[in-house]
Amino acid sequence: MSITMRHLKAGDSDLFRKMLDLFGAAFDDEITYGANRPDEIYVAHLLANPAFIALVAIEEGELVGALAGYELPKFEQARSEFYIYDLAVDEKSRRRGIATALVDAMRAIAKVRGGSVVFVQADHGDDPAIALYSKLGNREDVLHFDIPADTV
């Protein structure tokens, strides 16, 4: 079986919605990924924005993996960093190299665009993600803070 990687662009809203379905199922969070989905205009603008990167893995016409990330232009040097925001593989398709292939596709985009690094966060206890990312790069222990925007 052959797996095809696809970089979503404007007009790929059907695949975008399947990506949201996959994230909701993989993260057991259908509310976040399904309850208040963006409309077609928002999705078209998002997919047309080169700073947003949506990659999907397709096998036999079915979406089996997805990655959503962002290019972050830096200010101190003329370069960008690339952030993997979400990465998931359908449960029945795991342990076949699909997640690594998605990360490699992101790395290829970063290289073409002059990116200096691809980075990602993993939650404590998410051992499969930590193992994958440890295999691909160097671990940094950092603190992450969510600062609400609506309390200003």
Backbone as CSV, one residue per row, in Angstrom:
resi,resn,N_x,N_y,N_z,CA_x,CA_y,CA_z,C_x,C_y,C_z
1,MET,0.833,-1.182,0.000,0.000,0.000,0.000,0.874,1.240,0.000
2,SER,0.452,2.216,-0.763,1.215,3.437,-0.915,0.531,4.584,-0.177
3,ILE,1.327,5.348,0.532,0.806,6.506,1.254,1.287,7.760,0.543
4,THR,0.353,8.664,0.280,0.639,9.922,-0.388,0.561,11.053,0.622
5,MET,1.566,11.917,0.615,1.552,13.118,1.452,1.014,14.272,0.600
6,ARG,0.142,15.056,1.199,-0.436,16.190,0.472,-0.422,17.423,1.363
7,HIS,0.041,18.524,0.792,0.042,19.831,1.453,-1.260,20.521,1.049
8,LEU,-2.143,20.729,2.006,-3.450,21.301,1.689,-3.318,22.758,1.279
9,LYS,-4.135,23.128,0.308,-4.192,24.493,-0.218,-5.648,24.927,-0.251
10,ALA,-5.886,26.182,-0.607,-7.256,26.675,-0.758,-7.991,25.728,-1.705
11,GLY,-9.211,25.393,-1.369,-9.996,24.449,-2.157,-9.998,23.046,-1.589
12,ASP,-9.160,22.795,-0.573,-9.083,21.471,0.043,-9.892,21.392,1.334
13,SER,-11.020,22.085,1.384,-11.779,22.150,2.633,-12.316,20.783,3.056
14,ASP,-12.621,19.890,2.120,-13.086,18.552,2.499,-12.001,17.789,3.259
15,LEU,-10.775,17.842,2.747,-9.667,17.189,3.449,-9.364,17.882,4.772
16,PHE,-9.512,19.199,4.806,-9.311,19.944,6.041,-10.286,19.453,7.111
17,ARG,-11.534,19.266,6.748,-12.544,18.792,7.708,-12.264,17.352,8.150
18,LYS,-11.764,16.529,7.243,-11.372,15.173,7.628,-10.176,15.209,8.582
19,MET,-9.294,16.189,8.384,-8.167,16.371,9.290,-8.688,16.703,10.694
20,LEU,-9.670,17.591,10.786,-10.259,17.922,12.078,-10.899,16.696,12.723
21,ASP,-11.589,15.877,11.905,-12.181,14.632,12.427,-11.103,13.731,13.011
22,LEU,-9.994,13.588,12.297,-8.897,12.740,12.768,-8.327,13.261,14.081
23,PHE,-8.066,14.569,14.167,-7.539,15.139,15.402,-8.522,14.917,16.557
24,GLY,-9.797,15.145,16.321,-10.796,14.957,17.371,-10.800,13.536,17.906
25,ALA,-10.725,12.565,16.996,-10.717,11.154,17.403,-9.397,10.784,18.083
26,ALA,-8.280,11.185,17.499,-6.972,10.803,18.028,-6.713,11.398,19.407
27,PHE,-7.185,12.626,19.628,-6.944,13.296,20.900,-8.127,13.151,21.855
28,ASP,-9.123,12.370,21.447,-10.348,12.184,22.238,-10.908,13.545,22.657
29,ASP,-11.032,14.418,21.659,-11.467,15.799,21.911,-12.331,16.295,20.751
30,GLU,-13.436,15.596,20.533,-14.336,15.957,19.439,-14.933,17.338,19.621
31,ILE,-15.057,17.806,20.858,-15.645,19.135,21.089,-14.744,20.223,20.512
32,THR,-13.455,20.185,20.840,-12.537,21.205,20.327,-12.475,21.173,18.806
33,TYR,-12.414,19.982,18.230,-12.202,19.861,16.789,-13.497,19.762,15.983
34,GLY,-14.655,19.745,16.649,-15.882,19.565,15.903,-17.045,20.459,16.252
35,ALA,-17.058,21.011,17.460,-18.259,21.711,17.919,-18.449,23.094,17.298
36,ASN,-17.375,23.764,16.968,-17.487,25.142,16.464,-16.543,25.340,15.283
37,ARG,-16.724,24.530,14.281,-15.804,24.558,13.133,-15.920,25.855,12.341
38,PRO,-14.789,26.270,11.774,-14.816,27.492,10.966,-15.617,27.300,9.685
39,ASP,-16.164,28.416,9.186,-16.937,28.347,7.946,-16.005,28.249,6.735
40,GLU,-16.594,28.065,5.568,-15.820,27.861,4.327,-14.903,29.039,4.009
41,ILE,-15.348,30.256,4.278,-14.528,31.437,3.984,-13.283,31.439,4.862
42,TYR,-13.455,31.155,6.150,-12.319,31.106,7.065,-11.334,30.019,6.630
43,VAL,-11.863,28.831,6.320,-11.005,27.718,5.910,-10.242,28.070,4.636
44,ALA,-10.906,28.684,3.671,-10.241,29.073,2.420,-9.108,30.055,2.684
45,HIS,-9.343,31.054,3.541,-8.289,32.020,3.879,-7.145,31.351,4.628
46,LEU,-7.491,30.461,5.557,-6.458,29.766,6.319,-5.575,28.922,5.401
47,LEU,-6.201,28.146,4.530,-5.427,27.274,3.640,-4.650,28.056,2.590
48,ALA,-5.062,29.281,2.294,-4.328,30.130,1.342,-3.166,30.857,2.015
49,ASN,-3.125,30.859,3.344,-2.080,31.553,4.093,-0.823,30.675,4.121
50,PRO,0.271,31.126,3.515,1.473,30.287,3.490,2.072,30.029,4.871
51,ALA,1.727,30.829,5.865,2.252,30.612,7.211,1.573,29.439,7.906
52,PHE,0.399,29.016,7.421,-0.290,27.853,7.976,0.029,26.652,7.107
53,ILE,0.443,25.573,7.719,0.821,24.375,6.976,-0.048,23.220,7.444
54,ALA,-0.814,22.665,6.526,-1.649,21.494,6.811,-1.200,20.385,5.873
55,LEU,-0.729,19.297,6.446,-0.258,18.151,5.681,-1.118,16.950,6.028
56,VAL,-1.467,16.162,5.027,-2.230,14.953,5.291,-1.571,13.769,4.613
57,ALA,-1.747,12.608,5.225,-1.290,11.341,4.655,-2.531,10.590,4.203
58,ILE,-2.519,10.171,2.939,-3.678,9.499,2.361,-3.249,8.124,1.864
59,GLU,-4.065,7.127,2.234,-3.827,5.760,1.792,-5.137,5.196,1.265
60,GLU,-5.110,4.745,0.041,-6.299,4.181,-0.611,-7.507,5.098,-0.473
61,GLY,-7.282,6.402,-0.670,-8.358,7.381,-0.637,-8.800,7.809,0.745
62,GLU,-8.199,7.251,1.785,-8.582,7.581,3.165,-7.485,8.392,3.845
63,LEU,-7.885,9.393,4.602,-6.940,10.182,5.367,-6.521,9.369,6.593
64,VAL,-5.233,9.074,6.704,-4.728,8.237,7.796,-3.796,8.988,8.745
65,GLY,-3.421,10.212,8.396,-2.549,11.007,9.246,-2.634,12.466,8.866
66,ALA,-2.293,13.331,9.822,-2.345,14.764,9.545,-1.406,15.519,10.462
67,LEU,-0.948,16.650,9.965,-0.096,17.558,10.708,-0.574,18.970,10.421
68,ALA,-0.707,19.769,11.474,-1.024,21.193,11.328,0.092,21.973,12.000
69,GLY,0.603,22.971,11.309,1.695,23.743,11.867,1.771,25.132,11.277
70,TYR,2.786,25.838,11.710,2.924,27.245,11.346,4.373,27.602,11.059
71,GLU,4.569,28.483,10.106,5.872,29.101,9.885,5.901,30.386,10.695
72,LEU,6.928,30.527,11.508,7.066,31.694,12.365,8.296,32.498,11.937
73,PRO,8.089,33.592,11.202,9.233,34.419,10.810,9.910,34.996,12.043
74,LYS,11.210,34.948,12.063,11.975,35.453,13.198,12.312,36.929,12.979
75,PHE,12.642,37.605,14.042,12.966,39.025,13.936,14.451,39.307,14.062
76,GLU,15.178,38.413,14.738,16.590,38.683,15.004,17.494,38.299,13.837
77,GLN,16.976,37.447,12.951,17.693,37.045,11.750,16.669,36.791,10.652
78,ALA,17.114,36.810,9.411,16.222,36.536,8.284,16.076,35.022,8.139
79,ARG,15.220,34.465,8.953,14.963,33.030,8.926,13.601,32.779,9.581
80,SER,13.154,31.565,9.489,11.901,31.172,10.125,12.122,29.919,10.944
81,GLU,11.246,29.725,11.909,11.148,28.468,12.624,9.777,27.896,12.302
82,PHE,9.665,26.592,12.330,8.411,25.930,11.982,7.916,25.158,13.186
83,TYR,6.659,25.378,13.515,6.064,24.798,14.707,4.998,23.773,14.333
84,ILE,5.145,22.569,14.849,4.119,21.543,14.664,3.129,21.710,15.810
85,TYR,1.918,22.118,15.463,0.886,22.360,16.462,0.139,21.075,16.810
86,ASP,-0.260,20.330,15.801,-0.938,19.054,16.006,-0.401,18.031,15.008
87,LEU,-0.281,16.803,15.470,0.147,15.683,14.630,-0.576,14.447,15.135
88,ALA,-1.236,13.746,14.219,-1.954,12.532,14.621,-1.987,11.548,13.462
89,VAL,-2.039,10.279,13.837,-2.202,9.191,12.874,-3.382,8.352,13.363
90,ASP,-4.227,7.961,12.418,-5.366,7.111,12.742,-4.877,5.873,13.493
91,GLU,-5.624,5.484,14.501,-5.184,4.399,15.392,-4.805,3.123,14.637
92,LYS,-5.566,2.739,13.635,-5.281,1.486,12.917,-4.089,1.611,11.959
93,SER,-3.581,2.834,11.783,-2.460,3.049,10.861,-1.159,3.389,11.566
94,ARG,-1.140,3.313,12.866,0.054,3.692,13.628,1.157,2.641,13.530
95,ARG,2.365,3.080,13.886,3.561,2.233,13.914,3.985,1.785,12.515
96,ARG,3.690,2.639,11.518,4.071,2.332,10.138,4.906,3.447,9.513
97,GLY,5.356,4.404,10.326,6.199,5.474,9.819,5.455,6.675,9.268
98,ILE,4.145,6.718,9.444,3.358,7.827,8.886,3.657,9.131,9.616
99,ALA,3.734,9.097,10.941,4.048,10.313,11.695,5.429,10.842,11.310
100,THR,6.395,9.951,11.195,7.742,10.371,10.781,7.709,10.977,9.383
101,ALA,6.941,10.383,8.485,6.830,10.915,7.122,6.195,12.305,7.117
102,LEU,5.212,12.522,7.979,4.598,13.850,8.082,5.600,14.874,8.612
103,VAL,6.362,14.503,9.633,7.387,15.409,10.160,8.436,15.676,9.082
104,ASP,8.838,14.650,8.356,9.822,14.842,7.279,9.278,15.768,6.190
105,ALA,7.986,15.678,5.901,7.379,16.582,4.914,7.431,18.022,5.423
106,MET,7.193,18.209,6.704,7.298,19.550,7.305,8.738,20.037,7.250
107,ARG,9.682,19.146,7.531,11.097,19.514,7.464,11.489,19.928,6.051
108,ALA,10.961,19.243,5.047,11.260,19.588,3.652,10.729,20.978,3.309
109,ILE,9.529,21.286,3.780,8.971,22.630,3.553,9.849,23.670,4.246
110,ALA,10.245,23.383,5.481,11.103,24.309,6.225,12.420,24.545,5.487
111,LYS,12.999,23.486,4.980,14.284,23.617,4.268,14.137,24.493,3.034
112,VAL,13.098,24.258,2.248,12.869,25.048,1.029,12.670,26.526,1.374
113,ARG,12.020,26.796,2.485,11.715,28.173,2.878,12.805,28.812,3.736
114,GLY,13.921,28.137,3.909,15.024,28.698,4.679,14.824,28.613,6.181
115,GLY,14.043,27.661,6.613,13.809,27.491,8.038,15.038,26.971,8.752
116,SER,15.164,27.359,10.010,16.317,26.927,10.789,16.007,25.706,11.644
117,VAL,14.729,25.496,11.992,14.376,24.389,12.865,12.876,24.120,12.765
118,VAL,12.504,22.887,13.056,11.106,22.510,13.255,11.001,22.120,14.723
119,PHE,10.032,22.690,15.422,9.895,22.330,16.832,8.466,21.924,17.146
120,VAL,8.333,21.181,18.249,7.054,20.609,18.639,7.049,20.428,20.145
121,GLN,5.881,20.441,20.737,5.720,20.164,22.160,5.086,18.794,22.323
122,ALA,5.388,18.145,23.430,4.738,16.879,23.783,4.380,16.938,25.255
123,ASP,3.243,16.373,25.581,2.784,16.369,26.965,3.457,15.245,27.750
124,HIS,3.751,15.520,29.018,4.244,14.465,29.903,3.242,13.321,29.871
125,GLY,3.741,12.098,29.764,2.869,10.927,29.728,2.492,10.483,28.330
126,ASP,2.735,11.319,27.321,2.446,10.926,25.934,3.693,10.229,25.394
127,ASP,3.923,9.018,25.890,5.157,8.297,25.595,5.397,8.041,24.110
128,PRO,4.366,7.687,23.318,4.627,7.493,21.886,5.126,8.768,21.201
129,ALA,4.525,9.917,21.529,4.967,11.177,20.924,6.387,11.508,21.377
130,ILE,6.665,11.327,22.659,8.000,11.628,23.175,9.042,10.730,22.515
131,ALA,8.716,9.465,22.318,9.654,8.545,21.651,9.901,8.976,20.208
132,LEU,8.830,9.337,19.505,8.983,9.782,18.112,9.868,11.015,18.033
133,TYR,9.546,12.035,18.814,10.292,13.286,18.722,11.722,13.130,19.223
134,SER,11.945,12.254,20.195,13.307,11.998,20.671,14.154,11.363,19.579
135,LYS,13.521,10.534,18.763,14.218,9.881,17.645,14.611,10.904,16.574
136,LEU,13.823,11.969,16.444,14.011,12.921,15.352,14.810,14.165,15.721
137,GLY,14.892,14.486,17.004,15.560,15.724,17.378,16.021,15.731,18.817
138,ASN,16.467,16.889,19.246,16.990,17.064,20.600,15.890,17.564,21.528
139,ARG,15.815,16.970,22.694,14.807,17.349,23.683,15.272,18.566,24.465
140,GLU,14.347,19.496,24.660,14.564,20.642,25.527,13.452,20.634,26.556
141,ASP,13.800,20.746,27.816,12.787,20.827,28.862,12.487,22.299,29.119
142,VAL,11.262,22.683,28.800,10.839,24.076,28.939,9.512,24.115,29.687
143,LEU,9.140,25.277,30.113,7.838,25.490,30.722,6.936,26.158,29.693
144,HIS,5.700,25.761,29.671,4.715,26.299,28.733,3.636,26.996,29.549
145,PHE,3.259,28.197,29.150,2.229,28.946,29.861,1.130,29.344,28.890
146,ASP,-0.114,29.129,29.269,-1.258,29.629,28.513,-1.732,30.897,29.212
147,ILE,-1.634,32.015,28.527,-2.029,33.300,29.083,-3.317,33.733,28.405
148,PRO,-4.438,33.768,29.137,-5.714,34.100,28.509,-5.701,35.512,27.920
149,ALA,-6.231,35.639,26.730,-6.305,36.938,26.069,-7.513,37.746,26.536
150,ASP,-8.523,37.082,27.077,-9.762,37.772,27.404,-9.781,38.373,28.802
151,THR,-8.633,38.420,29.481,-8.608,38.978,30.838,-7.929,40.327,30.888
152,VAL,-7.631,40.911,29.752,-6.957,42.226,29.710,-7.965,43.314,29.998
